[in-house]
Amino acid sequence: MCQKRPFIKSLLNTTKLEPQIDGVEVDAQEQLEHQQTNENQRKNPAESEQPKKFEKEDGCCFRNWSRISRQHSAQRPWMKSRKEAEGQNLKDGKIQKRAERCPRLLRRFGGGRHRLIMFSDEAWYDIEQAQNTQNDRNWSEQPLPLNDRIIPRQQHPKQVMVWAGVGHGVKTPLFFVPAGVSINGEVYREFLRTEVFPWARRHYGNRHWVFMQDPAPAHKAIETQDLIRANVPEFIEVDISPHRNNGEWPATSPGLNPLDYSIWNELKRRACVKKHQTVEALKRNLVKAWDEIPQDMIDRAVDDFPKRLRKCIQADGGYFENK
């Protein structure tokens, strides 16, 4: 008989009641303890190892593990298998700051005032074909050779950085950062002076609007925030440093920016369906795809901002993006 992990043992080494499927017996108290079991599984990342590694290290054949798991699922329908998900590193007091700042942002931009915000962000795109590992599938009557199912990728493909701003009824042009240029405070401020502020004055005129940026190093410099304060009607401040942390936007919170949680992925889906031979070809496709993204899609993403603030509040500043 295979050597079982602590979790598997917890399914079998229980107080014996009446036999169940294939002799697996169930403890009536286990239903009351399933939350603790879930938590213990979460604390032990080894429980989610791949089947081959699982079998190699523990000597438990994957077929037996699968059988036990199926029986356990049938007898305990409250237990479900869930995928692991990536998330931002919310350490060093970042959860607390999110818990404190999201309610303030919700009060400040409640009643539809979130539609005054122009959200901004940068993103990288490379010349390789984008791949959706969840949805991309090959349909065939016979198994396809592995070579026909592989999307080859270069180790260090050429790439380009873009900047954009979006809001309700707002979509800036797609700006490209010149190759080889490092985005420091001076470069970013010059970009704001020569590109962003002139465009905003033409677009908004005398209307009130709010500028949002994340706390990237070039963004949070004192000179940068002073420049923004002097050129826009209102903006959401960010922390200058760990010791000057009276900002308003919570750090490591891409799940609150429509560009991060919606628009950048849509741009990649439209522009990167195939590999580009050159960076210039990639740029042309990015501009074309950007222009084709409908404004109503952007508006819906922007209107999700208050909902996401509420979700972050409900999570006490913790993870909410993958629920």
Steps between C-alpha positions, in 0.01 A plus 500: 500500500628846414647734755248779552544868570360651820197626308427156355552346841246741641246352260564139593631495858176622654257362754336206328134536426316317228708400194486717191597451137788253457544472873585866564349601834391846609517681833176684571698776672708567190234719341527732799877508463527548124586868527799416717602230254483752214717741695756230575517412132560864416781525754674197350583585137637150445141373487458658153806347333476352154392130482838367385688681774230394745549134408879517491544660841220330692475163330125543454383406152299777342219260406437413865521865598243585230265223617516618861449859389190409295347308789574785736336749261188284464459463876587860584338725235602811691862428400605627156822500301615853420786629289788686656518865391780753478472826689693804611735475797287658773757513778656778706172659602356517148183315599437751776554793264258354249246451779543864604513665158230317307217636721641852457514461123145364498375800698694742284384355169154378595183614329649458153801726559728212401412594144715812539817291538748444219685181597852470357752218479792352306523150356748284309416309180736272308507372143398146595154354452283532808379172646195434713585172671148472637301549178734414209419147385557274198198304378576180306374146462847355561765611751722767350879470516649716772688705240164609357379620839801703607513878460874572486627804686835676506678519834537880488264635233511860387244711678359849530357703787174690455319760710130582489223662697132403512187626669126511448473644151879538493772319306837663441718409203735210556842647578821302443810533715809523273720192502785513746348783703483439873190651661643707781339803660647749253393303192150445641452869583608601149251250359222651712591854387526427129238227446252440779417850623457651148269213402299537822455875449369439149269221609362632830508874440357664810337182632608359833694172497723293727837349411596158638841332484649209693791552743779394264837657591484761221141586594538557872792744491425832672579695181263280300208541738560875522492520120173305484345711773580815302355371171185302578184601690524203740711189540535197725824530694735207558751431776831678450696258719441254787548791739285744301200278451202732509400409145149400393551223245582158653825347377510159326135530398477440123162342568365853550624642168276429195804486274651223710189295566344535156635718220861380471383139462248605238773681307721190509211280390440719197855594402706191580307217337809418293873552524641826365824499305605849610429747779362744243245241387403446863456876549274527196281217623486643853385840370242339271367278780497791747293712264255211454433445870146639541446779749203322656733214600729751670201666667384166643848432635511845661159446658641186665737717704255574788398133508862397534554749779210338685645153443834614638323646803309174553833314485644736767765609253595143412476316171176546311607501134463125436180430693 
